[in-house]
Amino acid sequence: MSPPPDAAAASRAAARLFATPDGLLLLAHLRRLTVERVLGPDAGDAALRFLEGQRALVRRLETLIATGREPPVGNQPDTNEKETVNHG
């Protein structure tokens, strides 16, 4: 059994996977089934809790994807440094 990936590696993998056409299709499908689904007023407690758990999983995937798309902390340009222009 291999060791679990660290959070950064999992985020980068999710970003790569869900950037593909198949990944985008799958994520849209999961959103339609969970996040965009509305239960009626007669839905029971168990159904509401089950759907909320599914929604949480999709939101977690979306968070992993967003995090994986961000550049690593050490590679971000320093916005506090001023550019020097050579006029010579």
C-alpha positions in Angstrom: 0.0 0.0 0.0 1.4 3.4 -1.0 1.5 6.3 1.3 -1.2 8.9 0.9 -0.3 12.0 -1.2 0.2 15.2 0.6 -2.5 17.9 0.2 -0.5 19.9 -2.3 0.1 16.9 -4.5 -3.6 15.9 -4.3 -4.7 19.5 -5.2 -2.4 19.6 -8.3 -3.6 16.2 -9.4 -7.3 17.3 -9.1 -6.5 20.5 -11.0 -4.9 18.4 -13.9 -7.6 15.8 -13.9 -10.5 18.2 -13.9 -8.9 20.5 -16.5 -9.5 17.8 -19.2 -12.7 17.7 -21.3 -13.7 14.5 -19.5 -13.0 16.0 -16.1 -15.0 19.1 -16.8 -17.9 17.0 -18.0 -17.7 14.8 -14.9 -17.5 17.8 -12.5 -20.5 19.5 -14.2 -22.5 16.2 -13.9 -21.6 15.9 -10.2 -22.7 19.6 -9.6 -26.0 19.0 -11.4 -26.7 15.9 -9.2 -25.8 17.5 -5.9 -25.1 21.3 -5.6 -27.8 22.3 -8.1 -30.4 19.8 -6.9 -33.3 21.0 -4.8 -35.3 18.7 -2.6 -39.0 19.5 -1.9 -40.5 20.4 1.4 -41.5 16.8 2.0 -37.9 15.6 2.0 -37.0 13.7 5.1 -34.1 14.5 7.5 -32.1 11.5 6.2 -32.5 12.6 2.5 -31.4 16.1 3.4 -28.4 14.9 5.3 -27.4 12.5 2.5 -27.6 15.2 -0.1 -25.7 17.7 2.0 -22.9 15.1 2.4 -22.8 14.7 -1.4 -22.7 18.5 -1.8 -19.8 18.7 0.7 -17.8 16.2 -1.3 -18.3 18.1 -4.6 -17.3 21.3 -2.9 -14.2 19.6 -1.5 -13.3 18.6 -5.0 -13.8 22.1 -6.3 -11.6 23.5 -3.5 -8.9 21.0 -4.3 -9.1 22.0 -8.0 -8.9 25.7 -7.2 -5.9 25.2 -4.8 -4.1 23.0 -7.4 -4.4 25.8 -10.0 -2.6 28.3 -7.8 1.1 28.7 -8.2 3.3 27.2 -5.4 3.9 29.8 -2.7 7.7 30.0 -3.4 7.1 30.8 -7.1 4.8 33.8 -6.8 6.2 37.1 -8.0 6.9 39.6 -5.3 4.4 42.4 -5.9 6.2 44.7 -3.4 9.3 44.9 -5.5 9.5 48.0 -7.8 10.6 47.5 -11.4 13.7 49.3 -12.4 13.6 50.8 -15.8 16.8 51.4 -17.7 16.5 54.7 -19.7 20.1 54.6 -20.9 
